[in-house]
Structures are given as C-alpha cells and as structure tokens.
Amino acid sequence: MDVLKVDTKWVSTIASIWIQCTSGSLYTFSIYSSILKSTQAYDQSTLDTVSVFKDIGANAGILSGLLYSSATTANHRRRTGPWLVHLAGAVQCFLGYFLMWASAVGLIPRPPMAAMCLFMLVAAHAQSFFNTANVVTGVRNFPNYSGTIVGIMKGFLGLSGAILIQVYETIFTNKPTSYLLMLALLPTINTLLLMWFVRINNTNEGDEKKHLDSFSLIALVIAAYLMAIIILEHIFSFQFAIRVIAFVLLMLLLASPLCIAIRAHQRDSDRISQTLIIEGDQLTDDPNQLVAEKIYARQDSAGYRHLPSSTDQEIYNNDRRTLQEEQNLNLLQAMRTVDFWILFLAMACGMGSGLAAVNNISQIGGSLGYTSFETSTLVSLWSIWNFLGRFGAGYVSDYFLHSRGCPRPLFMVITLAIMSIGHLVIASGLPGALYAGSVLVGVCYGSQWSLMPTITSEIFGVVHMGTIFNTITIASPVGSYIFSVRVVGYIYDKEASAAGKTCTGTQCFMLSFLIMASATLLGSLAALGLYFRTKSFYNQVILRRLMHSLRG
C-alpha cells in the first residue's frame, strides 16, 4: 500500500479544517464575558466596548492579507508559505488570551480598560491570520469551486464555537476562567502542529467536486451531531461518563476527513498506474495512436465526449487571451471602485448587526427571563446556524452559478433581507422569539462570511484577495461598534435600573433591534445595486473563466 503523501491539496484542506475548528473563540464571548464583567467591575457599555475590540481584531485582517501575499509570492514560496501567517496568528492568540486569563484570576493587577481592550484586540486578531491562510489557500487550490471551499472553511469556523464549548463543558464545567486559559493554549498548540501541512497546490484533478462534496457531507454530519448534543443537553442532565463518550464521538467525526485524503490518494495512484500501463501498451503498437485517443477522449464538465473542431480551438485561444489580459486589482485599485464601497456598506449593516446580536444574547436572554443554561444553549446553537449559513451560501451560490449562471451578489440580497426579518422577530419579545430570531439572524449572518470573500475574489481577482476581503471585513467591527455601543448598550443602560445596572422586559432591546432591522434592509438594497452592476460581468467574465478552466 502506498504511503499517504502529505504535500497534496487534500491533506492541506484537512489541516486547514482542523485549524478552523479551534479558531472561533470570537463566537463564545458570552461564555466568559460575565467573568470579565464581574472581576473588572464593568458596566454593560464598557463590556460592549471591550467586545467591539474583539470584533475589530478578528475582522481587521489587512496585516494578515499583506503577510500572506508576501509569503506566497513566487520569490518567497520556496522559503515561506501559509505557515508563516499561521505562526503569527498562534503567537497573538496565546498572548492575548493568556493576559486576559491572568487579569481575571488576579495573577497581574487589574488592568485599565484600555489595556483589556488591547488584550482582546490581540487575541481576536489571531483569527484573521488563521482565517486568511486557510481561506485564500483553499481558493487557490480549488479555483473552480471557490464558493464551495470558502463555505467549507467558513463553515467549520462557524462550528468551532460549538466545538470549543463542548470541550469547555466536558473538561471545565462552570469554570469560565479556566476556559480563558484553554483559549490561550488549545488553538495555539493545534495551529503549531498543523500549519506545516497547509500548502498551495496548483494541480487540477478530475474528482475535485466529488471529494469536496464529501467534505461538505462530513461538515453537515458534524453540525447535525452538535445540534443533537446541544438539544439533548437542554432536555437531560448528562452524567460525566456520557459527556465524555459524546466528546470522543465528536473527535472521531472530526478525524473522518482523513478518509477522503486516503481515498483521493488511492485514486490518483490507480489513475497514474492505469495511464502508464495503457501508454506502455500503445507505444509498443503505434505511438501516434496515443495522441489521437487522448484528443478523442477529452470530456467536458457534463461527461460528453467530443472532437475538437477548428471553431472550438479558436474560441479556446480567444478565451485564453482574454483571461490573460484580465488584471488582478490590488487594494488601492479596488478601493477606487464603487463595487468595493457597496460591499463595505452591505457588510457594515449585515455583519455589524449580526455581531451586535450574538454579543448581547446573554443580556437579551436575561432581560426576557431566560436561564443562564438557556442562554448558553443559544450561544451554542448560534454556532450551528452560523455554520449552516456559511456552508449553505457557498455551496448553493456555486451550484446556481455553474448551472444557471446566477450572479452571486443576488444571494447577498436575499440573505440580508431575511436577516432584517430575524431582527424584527427578536424585537417582538414574544415567547420563543429569541430562538426563532437567532436562527434567522445566525444563518444569514454566516452567509455573508462565505459570499463576501468569494465575490471579492471574482470581482477583484485572487492575487490580492486576502488583503482586499480583509479590508472589507473592517466594516463588521465598524458596524458592530455603532450597533453594540451606540445603539444596544446606550439604550440598555438608559432603561436599566440605577441600583443593579440590569434591565428586564422587552423595552430593553426592542428599539435597538428595530433600528438594526432597518439598517440591515439598507444593506440588502445596497447589495441589490451591486447585483445589477455586476450582472453582465458575471454573465461574460466569470462564466468564461469556468468554461476555460473546464476546457483546460
């Protein structure tokens, strides 16, 4: 049996998936926010300010994009690569969370709020380095299925919140300070072990779609398993032994992508062996026959055999010249376009309001009478809905682009409109509205994280993709600051009682979510403008790229 090669795009994809699985501490802020609030004597507005720096750090990934572009250029790829970006992220992750843990347990004197904001900024900034290295490498390895691979990477990042919470509840139950220490160690060690396998492979393999669908299926199974565990934990009280068994099963599911790499390696080995045998037999008979049969056997994406005519060859050559003339815009060139700022506005409204919602789930649940366990369940389920949006939007938009030629920005229009409805549901304050609204907001919020990077790579090119899409994601913390601090935090503190600094009732958040619903609708209208602006571009350029790659 052949030894599994570690320098393939499939091993790289698995390593990236496993790194993503521990990179989503951003979505578990509600687990340790209470301990920060109590040990540091913060009010709600101050806590929301610290939370905004978390969002700034996670989304201001310009440095990670610049480092990735520099480390993966032709001149530096032999000496460096995506691992350098991962290493920078691992160092930041450890420093940020370790200093927060030291502050919470009293190992160091209580820092001023500005210092705590800096700790949070550094810890969250690590996620942008992990995310950039994994997502951009995935797009470079699978340019024909960029939506699917971005959905897979972003989907596992969305699931990581629920995965980390499972680790926390299995090992550190009701010990949020220990959870902070875990966030300093687990993602750092995991990244340092796996970053060497994340590599760029510019090979085009015939079974890419099939293997990517297998990754997608595994991701859906893991999401379903996590959702079942979360729901069962809400109904029953798990004994420690049962919790350990459930955790071991989760680890086995996370290890299952290795089977895909092994299967892909075996098929590649079999295909190479069969090709060598056939070529050897045919060369002994007639060397010219091999060339003729290769031309005859060329297939298109639907599997139909056809002979290349002079017209086919002329179209191929014209397409190739056109594609070679297309330029990959750098950051400054992209910022001079209207499309860049339309994307920025849409993301400020959509991502900003989504982050404000998840950051305040605990407070919203408390004001509506939910128990702490119920709000913890909401945080875990948010990771599931986040995953479904990230994965589903990438996969579905890829399908409709390939089969119907449907421009990807249309899906941004639809998901932002649905998110606006989700904010209205939460604002109603009706029984169960927080559950239903969080589903709509979580799915649609996650969708933006796969749609925006993919649209960026298609409109502005893949060479500087990491820098451009990370610049656009700055819109997320900008929107989060406006909605979390200036809207949600301000209105909550205004309604809160002067004694306990707590607020109960629907009035605590109703007006805030009505404002966020209106803003998200504005984002949907902006995305609609982008759809009309890029409709002909997708019909002419993007579809031509797909046909060119399939012919090539």
C-alpha positions in Angstrom: 0.0 0.0 0.0 1.3 3.5 -1.0 2.2 5.9 1.8 -0.2 8.8 2.0 1.5 11.9 0.6 1.4 15.0 2.9 2.0 17.6 0.2 -1.3 17.2 -1.6 -4.2 19.7 -1.7 -6.4 17.2 0.2 -4.0 17.0 3.2 -3.8 20.8 3.1 -7.6 21.1 3.2 -7.8 18.7 6.2 -5.2 20.7 8.1 -7.0 23.9 7.4 -10.3 22.4 8.5 -8.8 21.3 11.8 -7.2 24.7 12.4 -10.5 26.3 11.7 -12.2 24.1 14.3 -10.3 25.8 17.1 -10.2 29.3 15.7 -13.8 30.5 16.6 -13.4 31.8 20.1 -14.9 35.0 18.8 -18.3 33.4 18.9 -18.0 32.2 22.5 -17.5 35.6 24.1 -20.8 35.2 26.0 -19.2 32.3 27.9 -16.5 34.3 29.6 -18.0 37.9 29.3 -19.7 37.5 32.7 -16.4 36.8 34.4 -14.7 39.8 32.8 -17.7 42.0 33.8 -17.5 40.9 37.4 -13.8 40.7 38.0 -13.1 44.0 36.2 -16.2 45.8 37.6 -17.5 46.8 34.1 -21.0 48.1 33.3 -22.7 47.0 30.1 -21.4 49.8 27.9 -17.8 49.1 29.0 -18.2 45.4 28.4 -19.7 46.2 24.9 -16.7 48.4 24.2 -14.3 45.5 25.0 -16.4 43.3 22.8 -16.1 45.8 19.9 -12.3 45.5 20.1 -12.7 41.7 19.8 -14.6 42.4 16.6 -12.0 44.8 15.4 -9.2 42.4 16.0 -11.0 39.5 14.3 -12.0 41.4 11.3 -9.2 44.0 10.7 -7.1 41.5 8.8 -5.2 43.8 6.5 -1.8 42.7 8.0 -2.7 39.1 7.6 -3.5 39.7 3.9 -0.3 41.6 3.3 1.7 38.9 5.0 0.0 36.1 3.1 0.6 37.9 -0.3 4.3 38.4 0.6 4.8 34.9 1.9 3.2 33.1 -1.1 4.7 35.1 -4.0 6.8 33.1 -6.4 10.0 34.6 -5.0 9.3 33.6 -1.4 7.2 30.5 -1.7 10.1 28.1 -1.5 11.3 29.6 1.8 8.0 30.6 3.4 4.3 30.0 2.8 0.9 30.0 4.6 2.6 28.5 7.7 4.2 31.9 8.4 0.7 33.5 8.6 -0.4 30.7 10.9 2.6 31.2 13.1 1.9 34.9 13.5 -1.6 34.1 14.5 -0.6 31.5 17.0 1.7 33.9 18.9 -1.1 36.6 19.1 -3.7 34.0 20.2 -1.6 32.9 23.2 -0.5 36.4 24.3 -4.0 37.9 24.2 -5.9 35.2 26.0 -3.1 34.5 28.5 -3.1 38.1 29.6 -6.9 38.2 29.9 -6.8 35.0 32.0 -4.0 36.4 34.2 -6.2 39.6 34.7 -9.3 37.6 35.6 -7.6 35.3 38.2 -5.6 38.2 39.7 -2.2 36.9 38.5 -1.5 40.5 37.4 -3.0 43.7 38.8 -6.4 44.7 37.3 -5.5 46.5 34.1 -7.2 49.7 32.9 -10.0 49.3 30.3 -7.7 50.4 27.5 -5.2 47.5 28.3 -8.0 45.0 28.4 -9.2 46.2 25.1 -5.7 45.7 23.8 -5.6 42.1 25.1 -8.9 41.4 23.4 -7.7 43.0 20.2 -4.5 40.9 20.0 -6.4 37.6 20.9 -9.1 38.2 18.3 -6.6 39.4 15.7 -5.2 35.9 15.6 -8.4 34.7 14.0 -7.9 36.9 10.9 -4.4 35.3 10.4 -5.8 31.7 10.7 -8.8 32.5 8.5 -6.8 34.3 5.8 -4.2 31.5 5.5 -6.9 28.8 5.3 -9.5 30.5 3.1 -7.1 32.0 0.5 -5.1 28.8 0.2 -8.4 26.9 -0.3 -9.4 29.3 -3.1 -6.0 28.9 -4.8 -6.2 25.1 -4.5 -9.8 24.9 -5.9 -10.4 28.0 -8.1 -13.3 26.3 -10.0 -15.2 25.7 -6.8 -14.3 28.8 -4.8 -17.8 29.2 -3.2 -17.8 25.6 -2.0 -14.3 25.7 -0.4 -14.9 29.1 1.2 -18.2 27.7 2.5 -16.4 24.7 4.0 -13.7 26.7 5.6 -16.0 29.4 6.9 -18.5 26.7 8.0 -16.0 24.9 10.2 -15.0 28.3 11.7 -18.7 28.8 12.5 -18.9 25.3 14.0 -15.8 25.9 16.1 -17.8 27.9 18.7 -19.9 24.9 19.5 -16.8 22.6 19.4 -15.0 24.8 21.9 -18.0 24.9 24.1 -18.2 21.1 24.1 -14.5 21.0 25.2 -15.3 23.5 27.9 -18.4 21.7 29.2 -16.6 18.3 29.2 -13.4 19.5 31.0 -14.0 22.9 32.6 -17.7 22.9 33.5 -18.8 26.3 35.0 -15.2 27.5 35.2 -15.0 30.4 32.7 -11.6 31.5 33.9 -10.2 28.0 33.0 -11.9 28.4 29.7 -9.9 31.6 29.0 -6.7 29.6 29.7 -7.9 26.9 27.4 -8.4 29.5 24.6 -4.7 30.6 25.1 -3.4 27.0 24.8 -5.6 24.9 22.6 -5.8 26.9 19.3 -2.1 27.8 19.6 -0.9 24.2 20.0 -3.3 22.9 17.3 -2.1 25.5 14.8 1.6 25.0 15.5 1.2 21.3 14.9 -0.8 21.5 11.7 0.4 24.7 9.9 3.2 22.9 8.1 0.7 20.9 6.0 -1.2 23.9 4.7 0.3 24.4 1.2 -0.7 25.8 -2.2 -1.1 23.1 -4.9 -1.8 24.3 -8.4 -2.9 21.0 -9.7 -6.3 20.3 -11.4 -7.8 16.9 -10.5 -10.9 15.4 -12.1 -12.6 14.3 -8.9 -12.4 17.6 -7.1 -16.1 18.2 -6.9 -16.7 14.7 -5.6 -14.2 15.0 -2.8 -15.4 18.5 -1.9 -18.9 17.1 -1.7 -17.6 14.5 0.7 -16.1 17.2 2.9 -19.4 19.0 2.8 -21.3 15.9 3.8 -18.9 15.4 6.8 -19.5 19.0 7.8 -23.2 18.5 7.8 -23.0 15.4 9.8 -20.8 17.1 12.4 -23.3 20.1 12.5 -26.2 17.7 13.0 -24.4 15.8 15.7 -23.5 19.0 17.6 -27.1 20.2 17.3 -28.4 16.9 18.7 -26.0 17.1 21.6 -27.0 20.7 22.4 -30.7 19.9 22.3 -30.3 16.7 24.4 -28.2 18.6 27.0 -31.1 21.1 27.2 -33.6 18.3 27.9 -31.5 15.9 30.0 -28.7 16.4 32.6 -25.7 14.4 31.2 -23.6 12.4 33.5 -19.8 12.9 33.2 -19.3 9.5 31.5 -22.0 10.2 28.9 -20.5 13.6 28.2 -17.0 12.0 27.7 -18.5 9.5 25.3 -20.2 12.2 23.3 -17.0 14.2 23.2 -15.0 11.1 22.0 -17.5 10.6 19.2 -17.1 14.2 18.2 -13.4 13.8 18.0 -13.8 10.7 15.7 -16.1 12.7 13.4 -13.6 15.5 13.2 -10.9 12.9 12.3 -13.1 11.4 9.5 -11.9 13.8 6.7 -8.6 11.8 6.7 -10.6 9.1 4.9 -11.1 11.5 2.0 -7.4 12.2 1.7 -6.6 8.5 1.7 -9.3 7.8 -0.9 -8.1 10.7 -3.1 -4.5 9.4 -2.9 -5.5 5.9 -3.8 -7.5 7.1 -6.9 -4.6 9.2 -8.0 -2.2 6.3 -7.7 -4.6 4.0 -9.6 -5.1 6.6 -12.3 -1.4 7.1 -12.8 -0.8 3.3 -12.8 -3.5 2.7 -15.4 -2.2 5.6 -17.6 1.3 4.2 -17.5 0.1 0.7 -18.4 -2.1 2.0 -21.3 0.6 4.3 -22.7 3.2 1.5 -22.5 0.9 -0.9 -24.4 0.0 1.7 -27.0 3.6 2.8 -27.6 4.6 -0.7 -28.5 1.9 -0.7 -31.2 1.6 2.8 -32.6 3.0 5.9 -30.9 0.7 8.2 -32.9 -2.4 6.3 -31.8 -1.9 7.5 -28.2 -2.2 11.2 -29.2 -5.3 10.6 -31.3 -7.1 8.7 -28.5 -6.2 11.4 -26.0 -7.8 14.0 -28.2 -10.8 11.9 -28.7 -11.2 11.1 -25.0 -11.3 14.8 -23.9 -14.5 15.4 -22.0 -16.4 18.4 -20.9 -17.9 19.0 -17.4 -21.1 17.1 -18.2 -19.0 14.0 -19.3 -19.8 14.1 -23.0 -17.0 13.1 -25.4 -16.4 15.4 -28.4 -13.8 16.0 -31.1 -12.2 19.5 -31.0 -13.1 21.4 -34.1 -11.3 24.4 -35.5 -14.1 26.6 -34.0 -13.5 25.1 -30.6 -9.8 25.8 -30.8 -10.4 29.4 -31.9 -12.8 30.0 -29.0 -10.3 28.4 -26.6 -7.5 30.6 -27.8 -9.6 33.8 -27.7 -10.8 33.0 -24.2 -7.2 32.3 -23.1 -6.0 35.6 -24.4 -8.9 37.5 -22.8 -8.2 35.8 -19.4 -4.6 36.6 -19.6 -5.4 40.2 -20.2 -7.6 40.5 -17.1 -5.9 42.2 -14.2 -5.9 41.3 -10.6 -6.6 44.5 -8.7 -4.5 45.4 -5.7 -6.0 47.0 -2.6 -5.7 50.7 -3.7 -7.1 49.9 -7.1 -10.0 48.1 -5.6 -10.8 50.9 -3.2 -11.2 53.3 -6.2 -14.2 51.2 -7.4 -17.8 51.7 -6.5 -18.2 47.9 -6.0 -15.7 47.9 -3.1 -17.7 50.5 -1.2 -21.1 48.9 -1.9 -19.7 45.7 -0.4 -18.3 47.7 2.6 -21.7 49.3 3.3 -23.6 46.0 2.9 -21.2 44.2 5.3 -21.3 47.1 7.9 -25.1 46.7 8.0 -25.3 42.9 7.9 -22.2 41.7 9.7 -22.3 44.6 12.2 -25.9 44.0 13.3 -25.3 40.2 13.4 -22.3 40.6 15.7 -24.3 43.0 17.9 -27.0 40.4 18.3 -24.7 37.5 19.2 -22.6 39.6 21.6 -25.7 40.5 23.6 -27.5 37.2 23.6 -26.8 36.6 27.3 -28.1 40.1 28.2 -31.2 39.7 25.9 -32.0 36.3 27.4 -31.6 37.7 30.9 -33.9 40.6 30.3 -36.5 38.2 28.9 -36.3 35.7 31.8 -34.1 33.0 30.2 -31.9 31.0 32.5 -28.1 31.0 32.1 -28.2 27.5 30.8 -30.7 28.5 28.1 -28.6 31.5 27.0 -25.5 29.1 26.9 -27.6 26.9 24.7 -28.5 29.8 22.4 -24.8 30.6 22.0 -24.0 27.0 21.1 -26.9 26.9 18.6 -25.8 30.2 17.1 -22.6 28.4 16.0 -24.8 25.8 14.2 -26.9 28.4 12.4 -23.7 30.3 11.6 -22.3 27.2 10.1 -25.4 26.4 8.0 -25.2 30.0 6.6 -21.5 29.9 5.8 -21.6 26.4 4.3 -25.0 26.7 2.6 -24.5 30.1 0.9 -21.1 29.0 -0.6 -22.5 25.7 -1.9 -25.8 26.9 -3.1 -24.3 30.0 -4.8 -21.7 27.8 -6.5 -24.5 25.5 -7.8 -26.6 28.2 -9.3 -23.6 30.0 -10.8 -22.5 26.8 -12.5 -25.9 25.5 -13.6 -27.9 28.8 -14.1 -25.3 31.4 -14.4 -26.9 33.2 -11.5 -24.7 36.1 -10.2 -23.5 35.6 -6.6 -24.5 39.0 -5.2 -28.2 38.0 -5.6 -27.8 35.7 -2.7 -26.4 38.5 -0.6 -29.6 40.5 -1.3 -31.8 37.6 -0.2 -29.9 36.7 3.0 -29.7 40.3 4.2 -33.4 40.8 3.7 -34.1 37.6 5.7 -31.7 38.9 8.4 -33.8 42.0 8.7 -36.9 39.9 9.4 -34.9 38.0 12.1 -34.1 41.3 13.9 -37.9 42.1 13.8 -38.7 38.7 15.3 -36.3 39.3 18.2 -37.6 42.8 18.7 -41.1 41.4 19.2 -40.1 39.8 22.5 -42.7 37.1 22.1 -42.3 33.7 23.8 -39.7 31.7 21.8 -38.9 34.8 19.6 -35.3 34.8 20.7 -34.8 31.2 19.5 -36.6 31.8 16.1 -34.9 35.2 15.5 -31.5 33.9 16.4 -31.9 31.1 13.8 -32.7 33.6 11.0 -30.0 36.1 12.0 -27.4 33.4 12.6 -27.9 31.7 9.2 -28.0 34.9 7.3 -25.0 36.4 9.2 -23.0 33.3 8.4 -23.9 33.6 4.8 -22.1 36.9 4.4 -18.8 35.3 5.5 -18.8 32.9 2.5 -20.4 35.2 0.0 -18.3 38.3 0.5 -14.8 36.7 0.2 -15.9 34.7 -2.9 -17.5 37.8 -4.6 -14.3 39.6 -3.8 -12.1 37.0 -5.5 -14.3 37.1 -8.6 -14.6 40.8 -9.0 -11.1 41.9 -7.9 -9.1 38.8 -8.6 -7.4 36.2 -6.4 -3.8 37.5 -6.2 -4.6 40.2 -3.6 -7.8 38.5 -2.4 -6.6 38.2 1.2 -5.8 41.9 1.6 -9.0 43.1 -0.1 -11.5 40.9 1.6 -9.9 41.5 5.0 -10.2 45.3 4.4 -13.8 44.9 3.6 -14.4 43.0 6.8 -13.3 46.1 8.7 -16.9 47.1 8.0 -18.0 44.4 10.5 -16.4 45.9 13.7 -17.4 49.4 12.5 -21.0 48.3 12.3 -20.6 46.3 15.5 -19.4 49.4 17.4 -22.2 51.5 16.1 -24.9 48.9 16.9 -23.4 47.4 20.1 -22.2 50.5 21.9 -24.1 53.5 20.4 -27.4 51.6 20.0 -27.8 48.5 22.1 -25.5 49.4 25.0 -26.8 53.0 25.2 -30.5 52.1 25.2 -29.9 49.2 27.6 -28.1 51.4 30.2 -30.8 54.0 29.8 -33.5 51.5 30.6 -31.6 49.7 33.3 -32.3 50.4 37.0 -29.7 52.6 38.7 -29.1 50.1 41.5 -28.2 46.8 39.9 -27.5 48.1 36.4 -29.8 45.4 35.0 -32.9 45.7 32.8 -35.9 43.4 32.5 -38.6 43.4 29.9 -39.0 43.8 26.1 -38.2 47.5 26.3 -34.5 46.7 27.0 -33.8 45.7 23.4 -36.9 46.3 21.3 -35.9 49.7 19.9 -32.3 48.5 19.3 -33.4 45.6 17.1 -35.9 47.8 15.2 -33.0 50.1 14.3 -30.8 47.1 13.3 -33.6 45.7 11.2 -33.8 49.0 9.3 -30.1 49.1 8.8 -29.9 45.5 7.5 -32.6 46.3 5.0 -30.5 49.2 3.8 -27.6 46.7 3.4 -29.9 44.5 1.3 -30.7 47.4 -1.0 -27.0 48.1 -1.4 -26.4 44.5 -2.4 -29.2 44.8 -4.9 -27.3 47.7 -6.5 -24.2 45.5 -6.7 -26.2 42.7 -8.3 -27.4 45.0 -11.1 -23.9 46.5 -11.5 -22.2 43.1 -11.9 -24.9 41.1 -13.7 -23.3 41.4 -17.1 -19.8 40.9 -15.6 -20.8 37.5 -14.2 -22.5 36.6 -17.5 -19.4 37.4 -19.6 -16.3 37.0 -17.5 -17.0 34.6 -14.6 -18.8 32.0 -16.7 -16.0 32.3 -19.3 -13.4 31.6 -16.6 -15.4 28.5 -15.6 -15.6 27.2 -19.2 -12.0 28.0 -19.8 -10.9 26.0 -16.8 -13.1 23.1 -17.7 -11.7 23.1 -21.3 -8.2 23.4 -20.0 
